[in-house]
Amino acid sequence: MRSRVLLIIALVIAGCATTSPAMRPLAVAIGDYDGRSCPITIDHESYPDQRVAVEELQSRLAGVDRRREVHITGIGNTPYRCIGGVIFALQRLGFHRIGFISEPAPTTSANPNGR
């Protein structure tokens, strides 16, 4: 009995440790605002105009599993309206696992604490 429980636990852990290509996070990068729109990159495909990209996002993701995570990255000085528009479009499509990836700006001084 104990060996069956351990086998089940091992299978569950092994299943959690592997990520199928279909369930890897969808990467969405939103670029700097150029005065008209924000360019978007969806899984390494670039779209220079956000309005086109949101429409493309809706048509491209029509058959994608809605349980899939989406990771959004803002590049440079991306205004929140660009990020919010993409989040809104993803929510309308039924995606609920949307994360925002951010990195702190690199420090220019020799001391990373800024002192």
C-alpha positions as CSV (number, residue, x, y, z in Angstrom):
1,M,0.0,0.0,0.0
2,R,2.8,2.4,1.0
3,S,4.6,1.8,-2.3
4,R,1.5,2.7,-4.3
5,V,1.1,6.0,-2.4
6,L,4.8,6.8,-3.1
7,L,4.4,5.9,-6.8
8,I,1.4,8.2,-7.1
9,I,3.2,11.0,-5.4
10,A,6.2,10.5,-7.7
11,L,4.0,10.6,-10.8
12,V,2.3,13.7,-9.6
13,I,5.6,15.4,-9.0
14,A,7.0,14.3,-12.3
15,G,3.8,15.6,-14.0
16,C,4.2,19.0,-12.3
17,A,7.9,19.3,-13.2
18,T,7.4,19.0,-16.9
19,T,5.7,21.7,-18.9
20,S,4.3,20.8,-22.3
21,P,5.0,23.3,-25.1
22,A,1.3,24.0,-25.4
23,M,1.1,25.1,-21.7
24,R,4.2,27.2,-21.6
25,P,3.5,30.8,-20.7
26,L,2.5,33.1,-23.6
27,A,5.0,35.9,-23.8
28,V,3.7,39.4,-24.6
29,A,6.1,42.3,-24.6
30,I,4.9,45.9,-24.9
31,G,7.3,48.5,-26.2
32,D,7.9,52.3,-25.8
33,Y,5.0,54.6,-26.7
34,D,6.0,56.5,-29.9
35,G,3.3,59.1,-29.8
36,R,0.7,57.0,-31.7
37,S,0.8,53.5,-30.2
38,C,2.9,51.0,-28.4
39,P,4.5,48.1,-30.4
40,I,3.7,44.6,-29.2
41,T,5.6,41.4,-29.5
42,I,3.5,38.2,-29.1
43,D,5.6,35.0,-28.8
44,H,8.5,36.6,-30.7
45,E,6.2,38.0,-33.5
46,S,6.3,41.8,-33.6
47,Y,3.4,44.1,-34.4
48,P,4.4,47.8,-34.6
49,D,0.9,49.2,-34.0
50,Q,-0.9,48.2,-30.8
51,R,-4.4,48.5,-32.4
52,V,-3.5,46.0,-35.0
53,A,-1.8,43.8,-32.4
54,V,-4.9,43.7,-30.1
55,E,-7.0,42.6,-33.1
56,E,-4.3,40.0,-34.0
57,L,-4.2,38.9,-30.4
58,Q,-7.9,38.2,-30.5
59,S,-7.8,36.3,-33.7
60,R,-4.5,34.5,-33.0
61,L,-5.5,33.2,-29.6
62,A,-9.0,32.1,-30.6
63,G,-8.1,28.4,-30.2
64,V,-5.6,28.7,-27.4
65,D,-6.3,27.0,-24.0
66,R,-7.5,29.7,-21.7
67,R,-5.8,28.0,-18.7
68,R,-2.4,29.0,-20.2
69,E,-0.5,31.7,-18.4
70,V,0.3,35.0,-20.1
71,H,3.4,36.9,-19.1
72,I,3.4,40.6,-20.0
73,T,6.6,42.6,-20.0
74,G,6.7,46.4,-20.3
75,I,9.8,47.6,-22.1
76,G,11.1,51.1,-21.4
77,N,8.6,53.8,-20.5
78,T,5.5,51.9,-21.5
79,P,2.4,53.9,-20.4
80,Y,-0.1,51.9,-18.4
81,R,-2.9,52.5,-21.0
82,C,-0.9,50.3,-23.4
83,I,-0.5,47.6,-20.8
84,G,-4.1,47.9,-19.6
85,G,-5.4,47.6,-23.2
86,V,-3.6,44.3,-23.7
87,I,-4.7,43.0,-20.2
88,F,-8.3,44.0,-21.1
89,A,-8.2,42.2,-24.4
90,L,-6.8,39.1,-22.8
91,Q,-9.5,39.1,-20.1
92,R,-12.2,39.5,-22.8
93,L,-10.8,36.4,-24.4
94,G,-11.1,34.4,-21.2
95,F,-7.5,34.4,-20.0
96,H,-7.4,34.7,-16.2
97,R,-3.8,33.9,-15.4
98,I,-2.1,37.1,-16.5
99,G,1.1,38.1,-14.9
100,F,3.2,41.3,-15.3
101,I,7.0,40.7,-15.4
102,S,9.1,43.7,-14.4
103,E,12.8,44.3,-13.8
104,P,14.3,47.1,-11.9
105,A,16.2,49.6,-13.9
106,P,20.0,48.9,-13.9
107,T,21.9,51.1,-11.5
108,T,24.5,53.5,-13.0
109,S,26.5,54.0,-9.9
110,A,29.2,51.6,-8.6
111,N,27.1,51.2,-5.4
112,P,23.8,49.4,-6.1
113,N,22.2,50.9,-3.0
114,G,22.6,54.4,-4.5
115,R,24.6,55.7,-1.5
